Amino acid sequence: MSAETIVQLQPKANCVPIGRNCAGTLELDLDKLLAGRLLIQGSSGAGKSATLRRIIEEAFEYMTTVIVDPEGEFDNLAEHIGAATIRAADLTTEGMTSAAVRARQHRIPLHINLSDLDAEQRILKAAAFFAGLMSVPNEMWANTMLVCIDEGHLLAPHLAGTAQDAETRRLGVATLTDLCARGRKRGLATIVATQRLAKLNASVTSELLNFLVGLNVFDRDVNRAADFLGFNPKDAERLRQLAPGEFFALGPALAPEPRLSKIDPTITKHIGATPQLIGSADISAEEAARLLDLDAMKDLANSGDARKLTLRGTQALDCFLLNPVAPTATQVVQALARIAPNATTASELAGHVGADLTTINDAIDALAAIGAIEGTHRNDDRIARLSARLRQKNTGVQLVGLA
């Protein structure tokens, strides 16, 4: 065997195998990934998250890895690679920024779980974390980091849901675009995975030079994916026929021309996989009513106070103000505002407010009737938190638990 053949058989430095194609092994060049970033895109069921999981399993020993997990699907992968899990709901935005800086300083792999947050807080907390990664002093830039972002369209959406969300959306788009555009010099290699190209802001995708494109169904997604791959309309139709785990690979870190590849299996199980079909339980109507606790919910819905407080506008406000539990209800709202978006139990509220549990439950009923809080029905484990409307208006939260 010649020396040239031996050299060809040796794996290239900083390249990891992620799949196979007609040319042999599909490898991801991590050095070129740092320079050009990567987009993984495919419709639901295409294997997008499993592909991201495969890359992380192969690459985590080469670079400090961060998993940004909006849906809470990567807990077992975090354990596999030894990453510390941060539940973003437990930290302030300033805490997220600080955690990012310290992770880079000490080369700590992280799993950022955003699943307990509403849409606005998810963007704000992720943006604060990305800002921390980018803001470290240049002596830390040598601590290279692989930033893997699942469901990127949730953090940098193409359109805001409402006019009120527009400013939050702009912040999310700006920070993720900045991470992709300027991350290379700062030692940040970014991978963004998304189901829908039409939902991910174009400012982000324009900064990504490597592509793994899987099954696409919607015309807008097919057309955008075809543009990335340089496909003509006839070739673009192939994107509608791909099997799960099949992706066209293109880019300096993957392949010089679009190459259909099959991603290799993962070591860890994909938590977010589609469940197997299972039928309903074989129980009687009486047993179903007992398990659903319908009697307790019926009592709450038909109570006199609840009927009064379903009124709208000033009539509802008048009923609330004349309710004997209004002072306690105000204390409950103030307590919940201090821990938003988290929830707490009625028992904890009773201890914090200094009222008996019956009064707290009456206050929760009154607040739920006017849409101020969200709560479960009365039982030993009753839970309450601010309504989505009030959580959006509530800013500057510093606490995550009741004192």
C-alpha positions in Angstrom: 0.0 0.0 0.0 1.4 3.3 -1.1 2.0 6.2 1.3 -0.6 8.2 -0.6 -3.2 5.5 0.0 -2.4 5.4 3.7 -2.9 9.1 4.0 -6.3 8.9 2.2 -7.4 6.2 4.6 -6.6 8.2 7.6 -9.5 10.4 8.9 -9.1 14.1 8.4 -8.4 16.1 11.4 -11.4 17.5 13.2 -13.9 15.7 11.0 -16.7 13.6 12.4 -18.8 10.9 10.6 -22.5 11.6 10.7 -23.9 9.5 7.8 -23.3 7.8 4.5 -23.9 8.4 0.8 -22.9 7.2 -2.6 -19.4 8.6 -2.1 -18.9 6.8 1.2 -18.9 8.4 4.7 -20.5 11.8 5.1 -18.3 13.8 7.4 -18.7 17.1 9.1 -15.6 19.2 9.1 -15.7 21.1 12.4 -13.0 23.6 11.4 -15.1 24.6 8.3 -18.3 24.5 10.4 -16.8 27.2 12.6 -16.2 29.4 9.6 -19.6 28.7 7.9 -22.2 27.5 10.4 -24.9 24.9 9.5 -28.6 24.8 8.9 -30.5 21.5 9.5 -34.0 21.7 8.0 -36.8 19.2 7.5 -40.5 18.9 8.1 -41.9 17.2 11.2 -40.8 13.6 11.1 -37.8 14.2 8.8 -35.3 13.4 11.4 -34.0 16.9 12.0 -33.6 16.6 15.8 -32.1 13.2 15.5 -29.6 14.6 13.0 -28.6 17.3 15.4 -28.3 14.7 18.2 -26.0 12.6 16.0 -23.7 15.6 15.3 -23.5 16.4 19.0 -22.7 12.8 20.0 -19.8 12.8 17.5 -18.5 16.4 18.0 -18.7 17.0 21.8 -15.2 15.7 22.5 -13.8 18.2 20.0 -15.5 21.3 21.3 -17.3 22.5 24.3 -20.9 22.0 23.4 -24.1 24.0 24.2 -27.5 22.5 23.5 -30.3 25.1 23.3 -33.4 23.1 23.8 -36.8 24.9 23.4 -38.9 21.7 23.8 -37.0 19.9 26.5 -36.1 16.9 24.3 -32.3 16.6 25.0 -32.1 15.7 28.7 -30.6 12.3 28.1 -28.2 13.6 25.5 -27.0 16.3 28.0 -26.3 13.5 30.5 -24.5 11.5 27.8 -22.0 14.3 27.0 -21.7 15.5 30.6 -23.4 18.9 30.1 -24.8 20.8 33.0 -28.5 21.6 32.6 -29.8 25.1 33.1 -33.6 25.6 33.4 -34.0 29.0 32.0 -37.2 29.6 34.0 -35.0 29.5 37.2 -32.7 32.4 36.0 -33.2 36.0 35.3 -32.1 37.4 31.9 -29.0 38.7 33.7 -28.3 35.3 35.1 -28.5 33.7 31.6 -25.9 36.2 30.3 -23.6 35.5 33.3 -24.0 31.7 32.9 -22.9 32.0 29.2 -19.8 34.1 30.1 -18.8 31.6 32.9 -19.4 28.6 30.6 -17.0 30.0 28.0 -14.5 31.0 30.6 -14.3 27.5 32.2 -15.2 25.5 29.1 -18.3 24.0 30.6 -20.8 22.1 28.3 -24.4 23.3 28.9 -27.9 22.2 28.2 -30.2 25.2 28.1 -33.8 24.0 28.7 -36.3 26.6 27.6 -39.4 24.4 27.7 -41.0 25.9 30.9 -41.2 29.4 29.3 -43.9 31.1 27.3 -43.0 32.3 23.8 -41.9 35.8 24.8 -39.7 34.7 27.8 -38.2 31.9 25.7 -36.9 34.5 23.2 -35.7 36.9 25.9 -33.8 34.3 27.9 -32.2 32.8 24.8 -31.2 36.2 23.5 -29.6 37.1 26.9 -27.6 33.8 26.7 -26.4 34.4 23.2 -25.4 38.0 24.1 -23.3 36.5 26.9 -21.5 34.1 24.5 -20.7 37.0 22.2 -19.6 39.5 24.9 -16.7 37.6 26.5 -13.3 39.3 26.3 -11.1 38.3 23.3 -8.8 36.2 25.6 -11.7 33.7 25.9 -12.3 33.4 22.1 -9.8 30.5 22.0 -12.3 28.5 24.1 -14.2 27.4 21.0 -17.8 26.3 21.5 -20.3 24.4 19.4 -23.8 26.1 19.8 -26.5 23.7 18.8 -30.0 25.3 18.5 -33.1 23.2 18.0 -36.3 24.7 16.7 -34.6 27.9 15.7 -37.8 29.4 14.4 -39.1 29.7 17.9 -36.1 32.0 18.9 -36.0 34.0 15.6 -39.4 33.9 14.1 -40.1 35.3 10.6 -43.2 37.1 11.8 -44.4 38.2 15.2 -47.6 36.7 16.5 -49.0 40.1 17.5 -47.9 43.7 17.4 -47.1 43.4 21.1 -44.6 40.6 20.3 -42.8 42.6 17.5 -40.1 44.1 19.7 -39.3 40.8 21.4 -39.1 39.2 17.9 -36.7 41.8 16.7 -34.5 41.2 19.7 -34.5 37.4 19.0 -33.7 37.9 15.3 -31.0 40.4 16.0 -29.1 38.3 18.6 -29.3 35.0 16.7 -28.2 36.7 13.5 -25.3 38.4 15.3 -24.3 35.0 16.8 -24.2 33.5 13.3 -22.6 36.5 11.6 -19.8 37.4 14.1 -19.5 34.2 16.0 -16.6 32.8 13.9 -13.9 35.2 15.1 -15.2 34.6 18.7 -14.8 30.8 18.4 -18.5 30.0 18.2 -19.7 27.4 15.7 -23.4 27.6 15.3 -25.9 24.9 14.2 -29.5 25.9 13.7 -32.2 23.3 13.2 -35.8 24.2 12.1 -38.9 22.5 10.8 -40.1 25.3 8.6 -37.8 27.7 6.5 -40.8 29.9 6.1 -41.0 30.4 9.9 -37.3 31.1 10.5 -36.2 34.7 9.8 -34.2 35.1 6.6 -31.6 37.2 8.3 -30.5 34.1 10.2 -30.5 31.7 7.2 -28.5 34.2 5.1 -25.5 33.7 7.5 -25.5 29.9 7.2 -23.2 28.4 4.5 -23.7 24.7 5.1 -27.0 22.8 4.7 -28.6 19.5 5.6 -32.0 19.6 4.0 -34.6 16.8 4.5 -38.2 16.2 3.7 -40.3 19.3 2.8 -44.0 19.5 2.1 -45.1 23.1 1.8 -44.4 25.0 -1.4 -42.7 28.0 0.3 -40.3 25.7 2.2 -39.6 23.6 -0.9 -38.8 26.7 -2.9 -36.5 28.2 -0.3 -34.7 24.9 0.2 -34.3 24.5 -3.5 -32.6 27.9 -3.6 -30.1 26.9 -1.0 -29.3 23.7 -2.9 -29.3 25.2 -6.3 -32.1 22.9 -7.5 -34.3 23.5 -10.5 -38.1 23.0 -10.1 -37.9 19.4 -11.2 -35.1 18.5 -8.8 -36.9 20.4 -6.0 -39.8 17.9 -6.2 -37.3 15.3 -4.8 -37.5 17.2 -1.5 -41.1 16.0 -1.1 -40.1 12.3 -1.4 -37.3 12.0 1.1 -37.6 9.3 3.8 -36.9 10.1 7.5 -33.2 10.5 8.1 -32.4 11.3 4.4 -30.9 14.8 3.8 -29.2 16.6 1.0 -25.8 17.7 2.3 -24.1 20.8 0.8 -21.4 23.3 1.9 -17.7 23.6 2.6 -18.1 21.5 5.8 -20.0 18.7 4.2 -19.9 18.3 0.4 -19.0 20.5 -2.6 -22.3 19.7 -4.4 -25.7 18.5 -3.1 -25.3 14.9 -2.0 -28.2 12.8 -0.8 -27.1 11.1 2.4 -28.5 8.9 5.1 -27.8 10.1 8.7 -26.4 7.3 10.9 -28.3 6.1 14.0 -27.8 7.9 17.3 -26.5 6.4 20.6 -29.0 8.2 22.8 -32.7 7.8 22.2 -34.6 10.8 20.7 -37.1 11.8 23.4 -39.2 13.8 21.0 -39.9 10.9 18.7 -43.5 10.4 17.6 -45.2 8.1 20.1 -46.6 4.7 19.1 -50.3 4.6 18.7 -52.3 3.5 21.7 -56.0 3.2 22.3 -58.1 4.7 25.0 -58.5 3.0 28.4 -61.3 0.5 28.8 -63.1 2.1 31.8 -66.7 2.8 32.6 -68.3 6.3 32.4 -68.5 6.4 36.2 -64.8 5.6 36.6 -64.0 8.3 33.9 -66.0 10.9 35.9 -64.1 9.9 39.1 -60.7 10.1 37.5 -61.5 13.5 35.9 -62.9 14.7 39.2 -65.9 16.2 37.4 -67.8 16.8 40.6 -65.2 19.2 42.0 -65.1 21.1 38.7 -68.9 21.2 38.5 -69.1 22.7 42.0 -66.6 25.4 41.1 -68.3 26.3 37.8 -71.7 26.6 39.5 -70.7 28.5 42.6 -72.4 31.8 43.2 -69.1 33.8 43.2 -68.0 32.2 40.0 -71.3 33.0 38.2 -71.1 36.6 39.3 -67.5 37.1 38.2 -68.1 35.8 34.7 -69.6 39.2 33.9 -67.5 41.5 31.7 -66.0 45.0 32.0 -67.0 47.2 34.9 -69.6 44.8 36.2 -67.0 42.1 36.7 -64.7 44.6 38.3 -67.4 45.8 40.7 -68.2 42.2 41.7 -64.5 41.5 42.3 -64.0 44.7 44.4 -67.1 43.9 46.6 -65.9 40.3 47.1 -64.6 39.8 50.7 -61.6 38.0 49.4 -60.5 40.9 47.1 -57.7 42.1 49.6 -56.3 38.5 49.8 -56.6 38.1 46.0 -54.5 41.2 45.5 -51.8 39.7 47.7 -52.0 36.5 45.7 -51.5 38.4 42.4 -48.5 40.3 43.9 -47.0 37.1 45.1 -47.4 35.4 41.7 -46.0 38.4 39.9 -42.7 38.0 41.8 -42.1 34.5 40.5 -43.7 34.8 37.0 -43.7 32.8 34.7 -43.4 30.1 37.4 -46.4 28.6 39.2 -46.8 27.7 42.9 -49.3 25.8 45.1 -52.2 27.2 47.0 -50.5 25.9 50.2 -47.4 27.9 49.5 -49.4 31.0 48.8 -51.3 30.5 52.1 -48.0 30.4 54.0 -46.6 33.4 52.1 -49.7 35.6 52.4 -50.6 34.5 56.0 -54.1 33.4 55.2 -55.9 30.1 55.6 -56.1 27.7 52.7 -59.8 28.1 52.3 -59.5 31.9 51.9 -56.6 31.4 49.4 -58.7 29.0 47.4 -61.6 31.5 47.3 -59.2 34.2 46.2 -57.9 31.9 43.4 -61.4 31.2 42.3 -62.2 35.0 42.1 -59.0 35.7 40.2 -59.6 32.8 37.8 -63.1 34.0 37.1 -61.8 37.4 35.8 -58.9 35.8 33.8 -56.2 37.2 36.1 -54.6 33.9 36.9 -54.5 30.3 35.6 -55.2 27.6 38.1 -56.3 24.0 38.6 -59.5 23.2 40.4 -59.6 22.8 44.2 -57.7 19.8 45.6 -54.7 19.2 47.9 -52.2 20.0 45.1 -53.9 23.1 43.6 -51.5 25.1 41.4 -51.8 28.8 40.2 -49.8 31.3 38.2 -50.4 34.6 36.5 -52.4 34.5 33.2 -50.5 34.9 30.0 -51.9 38.4 29.6 -50.4 39.5 32.9 -47.1 37.6 32.4 -46.5 39.6 29.3 -47.0 42.8 31.2 -44.9 41.7 34.1 -41.2 42.5 33.6 -38.1 42.8 35.7 -38.8 39.6 37.7 -35.9 38.9 40.1 -37.2 36.0 42.2 -38.0 32.4 41.2 -39.6 31.2 44.5 -41.7 32.6 47.3 -39.8 33.8 50.3 
